[in-house]
Amino acid sequence: MRDRFIAHTIVNLKFLARNRVLLGFALLLLLACAVLLLPAMFLDTTSNRFEVIKYVADRLHLAAAAITSALGLLVLWSHRRARTIKLIATKPGAFDVWVASVFASAALFGVAAHTVVALLVFALSVAWGVPYQIGFVFLSATWLAQSAIALACLTALGTVCHPIVAILTLAFANGWTLHSVGVTLGAAVEAGHDALPLRAARLAVSALYYAAPSFAPFEDQMRVVNETLRVAAIDWRYLWATFAYALLTGAFGYMATVVMLRRRQLT
């Protein structure tokens, strides 16, 4: 089983490395990074360059997270279009291992992408003489955990709907969006618009808020780190808790993916 898992993972990594869409997006990111760095060439103070590096790190990690979260969806949809999943599903003991390899290959790609961004940030700090903050490492780890959460959710959603629908669903049915909608509905009710449909919508949004996944479950507790890049001892605990939440979400996404794919391919 281990050899089969390693073989599937290597095949998936080769598929991702040769995918033209990913390569084109990577080139676009490099171009965007170059454009973002242009203003820093005309700055003389260390503080200004630090803010530029911080902004570049945040944008590049966001791009790496967006790519990583869609990798499982990309692999599944490619196999579904080629109608090769059913061949895997009918082999005894192979299907669960193959799905695990999809998650593993996407996670490894995400680790590599965020590591490259972290190394680039370190190189810029050295080149510009900007003191390197441990908060940059903390930021990279946080984005990696958030990538894993989105990866699990999108991959599971991709088994029951079209990739575009899955992306739109996760874009609107997540903790941050539902919280914003709930706050808006709550403000409308407090302003005197206490109609029955409005109250029902508020209750429905509140229920969905607690059921929907959160990409940053401890965002409020780690807000100071994200703003100043100064890390306290308690912040590392919240980081480990974020990774624990990502592992839990990943386990749920894996099981949901296996169940739904097997049901769709064997019926």
Secondary structure as the mmCIF struct_conf table of DSSP 4:
data_model
#
loop_
_struct_conf.conf_type_id
_struct_conf.id
_struct_conf.beg_label_comp_id
_struct_conf.beg_label_asym_id
_struct_conf.beg_label_seq_id
_struct_conf.end_label_comp_id
_struct_conf.end_label_asym_id
_struct_conf.end_label_seq_id
HELX_RH_AL_P HELX_RH_AL_P1 ARG A 2 ARG A 18
HELX_RH_AL_P HELX_RH_AL_P2 ARG A 20 LEU A 37
TURN_TY1_P TURN_TY1_P1 LEU A 38 LEU A 38
HELX_RH_3T_P HELX_RH_3T_P1 PRO A 39 PHE A 42
BEND BEND1 THR A 45 THR A 45
HELX_RH_AL_P HELX_RH_AL_P3 THR A 46 ALA A 82
TURN_TY1_P TURN_TY1_P2 ARG A 83 ARG A 83
HELX_RH_AL_P HELX_RH_AL_P4 ILE A 85 ALA A 89
TURN_TY1_P TURN_TY1_P3 THR A 90 THR A 90
BEND BEND2 LYS A 91 LYS A 91
TURN_TY1_P TURN_TY1_P4 PRO A 92 ALA A 94
HELX_RH_AL_P HELX_RH_AL_P5 PHE A 95 TRP A 128
TURN_TY1_P TURN_TY1_P5 GLY A 129 GLY A 129
HELX_LH_PP_P HELX_LH_PP_P1 VAL A 130 GLN A 133
TURN_TY1_P TURN_TY1_P6 ILE A 134 ILE A 134
HELX_RH_AL_P HELX_RH_AL_P6 GLY A 135 LEU A 157
TURN_TY1_P TURN_TY1_P7 GLY A 158 VAL A 160
BEND BEND3 CYS A 161 CYS A 161
HELX_RH_AL_P HELX_RH_AL_P7 PRO A 163 PHE A 172
BEND BEND4 ALA A 173 ASN A 174
HELX_RH_AL_P HELX_RH_AL_P8 GLY A 175 GLU A 190
TURN_TY1_P TURN_TY1_P8 ALA A 191 GLY A 192
HELX_RH_AL_P HELX_RH_AL_P9 LEU A 196 ALA A 211
BEND BEND5 ALA A 212 ALA A 212
BEND BEND6 PHE A 215 PHE A 215
TURN_TY1_P TURN_TY1_P9 PRO A 217 MET A 222
HELX_RH_AL_P HELX_RH_AL_P10 ARG A 223 THR A 228
HELX_RH_AL_P HELX_RH_AL_P11 ALA A 233 LEU A 266
#
